[in-house]
Every structure is written in structure tokens, then in C-alpha cells.
Amino acid sequence: MSKVDKKIHQALKKTFNKSKIPNKISNLKIGDIKEWDSLGNFNFLLEIERVFNCRFESKIFNEVKSIKELKKKL
């Protein structure tokens, strides 16, 4: 698992702490994890900003719905 994947995995675990997060995350998308709905997606992206010390434009919050899309934006 790459360093970026490890950080994303960490953010998934922190955001969706009631769900089991699989080790292979590259194909995950909104809805694949029980807690990952629209509000969960918003909270997940906020956690990604914190973990990666970055800021997304507000339109990104509507566009990113999967790990693949997230990695493109990072």
C-alpha cells in the first residue's frame, strides 16, 4: 500500500469508524461503506483535507464520489 493509500485508509477509518474498511481501497466509492452517504462524503473530504494538509475548492465536494476521483484531485 502506497503512502497516499495509507493516509486515505486512515481517513476512511476515522470518518467511518462504525464500519470495517477493507485493505484494498482503490475501487471504493460512495455507498460501498454503510456510512458513506452524501454527508459522510462531505465529512470524509474534510478529513482528507486535514490528513493531507490541503484545501479543496467547494465544487470538488460535489465531484468526488470515489477513491479514484479523490486521488486525481490530490
C-alpha positions as a Python dict, from the first residue, in 0.01 Angstrom:
ca = {
    (1, 'M'): (0, 0, 0),
    (2, 'S'): (144, 337, -101),
    (3, 'K'): (189, 623, 143),
    (4, 'V'): (-105, 808, -15),
    (5, 'D'): (-325, 498, 13),
    (6, 'K'): (-228, 460, 379),
    (7, 'K'): (-331, 818, 451),
    (8, 'I'): (-661, 773, 266),
    (9, 'H'): (-722, 447, 452),
    (10, 'Q'): (-656, 629, 781),
    (11, 'A'): (-908, 900, 686),
    (12, 'L'): (-1166, 636, 590),
    (13, 'K'): (-1124, 461, 925),
    (14, 'K'): (-1153, 786, 1120),
    (15, 'T'): (-1457, 911, 925),
    (16, 'F'): (-1644, 581, 904),
    (17, 'N'): (-1544, 440, 1242),
    (18, 'K'): (-1851, 215, 1272),
    (19, 'S'): (-1771, 28, 950),
    (20, 'K'): (-1499, -221, 859),
    (21, 'I'): (-1273, -63, 599),
    (22, 'P'): (-1120, -313, 351),
    (23, 'N'): (-745, -308, 294),
    (24, 'K'): (-795, -268, -80),
    (25, 'I'): (-950, 76, -121),
    (26, 'S'): (-870, 170, -481),
    (27, 'N'): (-1217, 79, -617),
    (28, 'L'): (-1425, 210, -326),
    (29, 'K'): (-1696, 464, -399),
    (30, 'I'): (-1980, 636, -220),
    (31, 'G'): (-2231, 378, -99),
    (32, 'D'): (-1976, 93, -72),
    (33, 'I'): (-1941, 160, 301),
    (34, 'K'): (-2263, 178, 501),
    (35, 'E'): (-2183, 522, 649),
    (36, 'W'): (-2056, 666, 319),
    (37, 'D'): (-2353, 870, 204),
    (38, 'S'): (-2360, 1235, 94),
    (39, 'L'): (-2299, 1368, 446),
    (40, 'G'): (-2037, 1101, 509),
    (41, 'N'): (-1866, 1202, 183),
    (42, 'F'): (-1850, 1564, 298),
    (43, 'N'): (-1701, 1461, 633),
    (44, 'F'): (-1458, 1224, 461),
    (45, 'L'): (-1332, 1502, 232),
    (46, 'L'): (-1289, 1733, 532),
    (47, 'E'): (-1080, 1462, 697),
    (48, 'I'): (-877, 1421, 375),
    (49, 'E'): (-806, 1795, 383),
    (50, 'R'): (-683, 1760, 741),
    (51, 'V'): (-470, 1450, 676),
    (52, 'F'): (-309, 1589, 359),
    (53, 'N'): (-296, 1948, 485),
    (54, 'C'): (-472, 2079, 174),
    (55, 'R'): (-790, 2264, 76),
    (56, 'F'): (-1038, 2166, -194),
    (57, 'E'): (-1249, 2412, -389),
    (58, 'S'): (-1616, 2380, -293),
    (59, 'K'): (-1708, 2226, -632),
    (60, 'I'): (-1475, 1933, -556),
    (61, 'F'): (-1706, 1828, -271),
    (62, 'N'): (-1979, 1762, -531),
    (63, 'E'): (-1748, 1596, -785),
    (64, 'V'): (-1551, 1347, -576),
    (65, 'K'): (-1753, 1031, -513),
    (66, 'S'): (-1481, 764, -523),
    (67, 'I'): (-1124, 695, -417),
    (68, 'K'): (-1011, 708, -782),
    (69, 'E'): (-1161, 1057, -827),
    (70, 'L'): (-1013, 1167, -495),
    (71, 'K'): (-663, 1056, -593),
    (72, 'K'): (-689, 1254, -918),
    (73, 'K'): (-774, 1570, -722),
    (74, 'L'): (-493, 1520, -471),
}
